[in-house]
């Protein structure tokens, strides 16, 4: 059975999106362990993972956009664009390039140069709990710094903040089992909730920012009247305010690893 046959048999939406989530978690793990696994091969592998995630992400973006379009002609054009994006995603998953990526990644994890680099020897020797504390502190600082003056950030800067928020959230989930005290677990649940709220608000802003681009790619360039009217409950200014409040709550949340 080919990748395409398997995907269609299982349900294209779920399978493609789960593959995308798996790649996102893998890339987040590489970010968390960057001080240990950094070597000359890592950047190339990250570029390849970014390529594959981008192809799969194009399907997800259209799946988000299509239900929000009310005009039948627009929906038909977007659905055609979605079918084409899906075909590109399946072709990418079936490609020699993707197979080589998985093999190279497995080989690198098992016997890559990062395992022997003198510059990271001290980090490799750290107990995992100590490493997790340092990694979570580092990722948390990035989210705090990028989120300063969030209301004044442009779309690109907010997108960078969103990516850092996802990396921290996944890292928190990776390392949660190392901090199992009652107080730590209560703090963990609250900390994760603040991250999820911030990530959701930033995701809505990102979807709105990319809407015109996806319409243009589907041959629907120009501004449509309903895009000028705030959608009930999802007005951009309201979402931005929620994102600012979520970032403030995140900054106030106690670190569960301390």
C-alpha positions as CSV (number, residue, x, y, z in Angstrom):
1,X,0.0,0.0,0.0
2,X,1.4,3.4,-0.9
3,X,1.4,6.4,1.4
4,X,-1.4,7.9,-0.6
5,X,-3.5,4.8,-0.4
6,X,-2.9,4.5,3.4
7,X,-3.7,8.2,3.9
8,X,-7.0,8.0,1.9
9,X,-8.0,4.8,3.7
10,X,-7.5,6.4,7.1
11,X,-9.0,9.7,6.4
12,X,-6.8,12.4,4.7
13,X,-7.5,15.2,7.1
14,X,-6.5,13.4,10.3
15,X,-3.5,11.6,8.9
16,X,-1.9,14.6,7.2
17,X,-2.5,16.8,10.3
18,X,-1.2,14.2,12.7
19,X,2.0,13.9,10.5
20,X,2.3,17.7,10.8
21,X,1.9,17.6,14.6
22,X,4.5,14.8,14.8
23,X,7.0,16.9,12.8
24,X,6.2,19.9,15.0
25,X,6.9,18.0,18.2
26,X,10.1,16.6,16.7
27,X,11.3,20.1,15.8
28,X,10.5,21.3,19.2
29,X,12.5,18.5,20.8
30,X,15.5,19.4,18.7
31,X,15.1,23.0,19.9
32,X,14.9,21.9,23.5
33,X,18.0,19.7,23.2
34,X,19.9,22.1,20.9
35,X,22.8,22.7,23.4
36,X,23.5,18.9,23.3
37,X,22.7,17.9,19.7
38,X,24.1,20.9,17.8
39,X,26.6,19.8,15.1
40,X,27.2,20.4,11.4
41,X,24.4,18.0,10.4
42,X,21.7,19.5,12.6
43,X,21.1,22.6,10.5
44,X,20.6,20.5,7.3
45,X,18.2,18.2,9.0
46,X,16.2,21.1,10.4
47,X,16.0,22.6,6.9
48,X,14.6,19.4,5.6
49,X,12.1,19.0,8.4
50,X,11.0,22.6,7.9
51,X,10.4,21.8,4.2
52,X,8.2,18.8,4.9
53,X,6.3,20.6,7.7
54,X,5.6,23.5,5.3
55,X,4.2,21.2,2.6
56,X,1.8,19.6,5.2
57,X,1.0,23.0,6.8
58,X,-0.4,24.3,3.5
59,X,-3.2,21.7,3.7
60,X,-4.0,22.7,7.3
61,X,-4.1,26.4,6.4
62,X,-6.8,25.7,3.8
63,X,-8.7,23.4,6.1
64,X,-8.9,26.3,8.5
65,X,-9.9,28.9,5.9
66,X,-12.5,27.0,3.8
67,X,-15.3,26.7,6.5
68,X,-15.1,30.5,7.0
69,X,-15.9,31.3,3.4
70,X,-19.6,31.8,2.6
71,X,-19.5,32.4,-1.2
72,X,-19.9,29.1,-3.1
73,X,-17.5,30.1,-5.9
74,X,-14.8,31.0,-3.4
75,X,-15.3,27.8,-1.5
76,X,-15.1,25.8,-4.8
77,X,-11.8,27.5,-5.7
78,X,-10.4,27.0,-2.2
79,X,-11.4,23.3,-2.2
80,X,-9.6,22.8,-5.5
81,X,-6.6,24.5,-4.0
82,X,-6.9,22.2,-1.0
83,X,-7.0,19.1,-3.2
84,X,-3.8,20.3,-5.0
85,X,-2.1,21.0,-1.7
86,X,-3.1,17.6,-0.4
87,X,-1.6,15.9,-3.5
88,X,1.6,17.9,-3.0
89,X,1.7,16.7,0.6
90,X,1.2,13.1,-0.3
91,X,3.9,13.4,-3.0
92,X,6.3,14.9,-0.5
93,X,5.6,12.1,2.0
94,X,6.1,9.5,-0.7
95,X,9.3,11.1,-2.1
96,X,12.8,9.9,-2.0
97,X,13.7,13.2,-0.3
98,X,11.4,12.4,2.7
99,X,12.7,8.8,2.9
100,X,16.3,10.0,2.9
101,X,15.4,12.5,5.6
102,X,14.0,9.8,7.9
103,X,17.0,7.6,7.3
104,X,19.5,10.5,7.8
105,X,17.7,11.5,11.0
106,X,17.7,8.0,12.4
107,X,21.4,7.6,11.6
108,X,22.3,11.0,13.1
109,X,20.4,10.3,16.4
110,X,22.2,6.9,16.7
111,X,25.7,7.9,15.8
112,X,25.9,11.5,14.9
113,X,29.0,13.7,15.6
114,X,27.0,15.5,18.4
115,X,27.6,12.4,20.5
116,X,31.4,13.0,20.5
117,X,31.8,16.8,20.3
118,X,34.1,18.1,23.1
119,X,32.2,21.4,23.2
120,X,29.0,19.8,24.5
121,X,30.6,17.2,26.7
122,X,29.6,19.0,29.9
123,X,26.0,19.3,28.8
124,X,25.8,15.6,27.8
125,X,27.1,14.7,31.3
126,X,24.3,16.7,33.1
127,X,21.6,14.8,34.9
128,X,18.5,15.0,32.8
129,X,16.6,17.0,35.4
130,X,19.3,19.6,35.6
131,X,19.3,19.8,31.8
132,X,15.5,20.2,31.7
133,X,15.7,23.1,34.2
134,X,18.2,24.9,32.0
135,X,16.3,24.2,28.8
136,X,13.0,25.4,30.2
137,X,14.5,28.5,31.6
138,X,16.1,29.3,28.2
139,X,12.9,28.8,26.3
140,X,10.8,30.7,28.8
141,X,13.1,33.7,28.5
142,X,12.6,33.7,24.7
143,X,8.9,33.8,25.0
144,X,9.0,36.6,27.6
145,X,11.4,38.6,25.5
146,X,9.6,38.2,22.2
147,X,6.2,39.0,23.8
148,X,7.3,42.4,25.1
149,X,5.0,45.1,23.6
150,X,3.0,42.4,21.9
151,X,0.3,44.8,20.9
152,X,2.8,46.7,18.7
153,X,4.4,43.7,17.0
154,X,4.0,43.1,13.3
155,X,2.6,39.8,11.9
156,X,6.1,38.3,11.4
157,X,7.2,39.1,15.0
158,X,3.9,37.6,16.4
159,X,4.5,34.5,14.3
160,X,8.0,34.1,15.7
161,X,6.5,34.5,19.2
162,X,3.9,31.8,18.4
163,X,6.6,29.4,17.3
164,X,8.6,30.0,20.5
165,X,5.4,29.5,22.5
166,X,4.8,26.1,20.9
167,X,8.5,25.0,21.5
168,X,8.1,25.9,25.2
169,X,4.8,24.1,25.5
170,X,6.1,20.9,24.0
171,X,9.3,21.1,26.1
172,X,7.2,21.5,29.2
173,X,5.2,18.4,28.2
174,X,8.4,16.5,27.4
175,X,10.0,17.2,30.8
176,X,6.9,17.2,33.1
177,X,7.5,13.7,34.4
178,X,10.7,14.9,36.0
179,X,8.8,17.2,38.3
180,X,6.2,15.1,40.0
181,X,5.7,16.8,43.4
182,X,2.2,17.9,44.2
183,X,3.0,21.6,44.1
184,X,5.0,21.1,40.9
185,X,2.2,19.4,39.2
186,X,-0.3,22.1,40.2
187,X,2.1,24.7,38.9
188,X,2.6,22.6,35.7
189,X,-1.1,22.5,34.9
190,X,-1.5,26.3,35.4
191,X,1.7,27.0,33.4
192,X,0.6,24.8,30.5
193,X,-2.9,26.4,30.5
194,X,-1.3,29.9,30.2
195,X,0.8,28.7,27.3
196,X,-2.2,27.1,25.5
197,X,-4.3,30.2,25.9
198,X,-1.4,32.3,24.4
199,X,-0.8,29.9,21.6
200,X,-4.5,29.8,20.7
201,X,-4.7,33.6,20.5
202,X,-1.6,33.9,18.5
203,X,-2.8,31.1,16.2
204,X,-6.0,33.1,15.4
205,X,-4.0,36.2,14.6
206,X,-1.7,34.2,12.4
207,X,-4.7,32.7,10.5
208,X,-6.1,36.1,9.9
209,X,-2.8,37.5,8.8
210,X,-2.3,34.7,6.2
211,X,-5.9,34.8,4.9
212,X,-5.3,37.1,2.0
213,X,-2.2,35.2,0.9
214,X,-4.1,31.9,0.7
215,X,-7.0,33.5,-1.2
216,X,-4.5,35.0,-3.7
217,X,-2.8,31.6,-4.2
218,X,-6.3,30.2,-5.0
219,X,-6.8,32.8,-7.7
220,X,-9.1,34.9,-5.4
221,X,-7.0,38.0,-5.1
222,X,-8.5,41.2,-3.8
223,X,-10.4,42.2,-0.7
224,X,-13.8,40.6,-0.1
225,X,-16.4,42.6,1.7
226,X,-16.9,40.2,4.6
227,X,-13.1,40.4,5.3
228,X,-13.5,44.1,6.2
229,X,-16.1,43.3,8.8
230,X,-15.0,41.8,12.2
231,X,-16.2,38.2,12.6
232,X,-18.4,37.9,15.6
233,X,-16.3,36.8,18.6
234,X,-13.0,36.8,16.6
235,X,-12.4,40.5,15.9
236,X,-8.7,41.0,15.5
237,X,-8.4,43.8,18.1
238,X,-10.2,41.6,20.6
239,X,-8.0,38.6,19.8
240,X,-4.9,40.8,20.1
241,X,-6.1,42.1,23.5
242,X,-6.6,38.5,24.6
243,X,-3.1,37.6,23.4
244,X,-1.6,40.4,25.4
245,X,-3.5,39.3,28.5
246,X,-2.4,35.7,28.0
247,X,1.2,36.8,27.7
248,X,0.9,38.7,31.0
249,X,-0.6,35.7,32.6
250,X,2.2,33.5,31.3
251,X,4.8,35.9,32.7
252,X,3.1,35.8,36.1
253,X,2.8,32.0,36.2
254,X,5.2,30.3,38.5
255,X,7.8,27.9,37.0
256,X,6.9,24.3,37.8
257,X,10.5,23.3,37.5
258,X,11.8,25.6,40.3
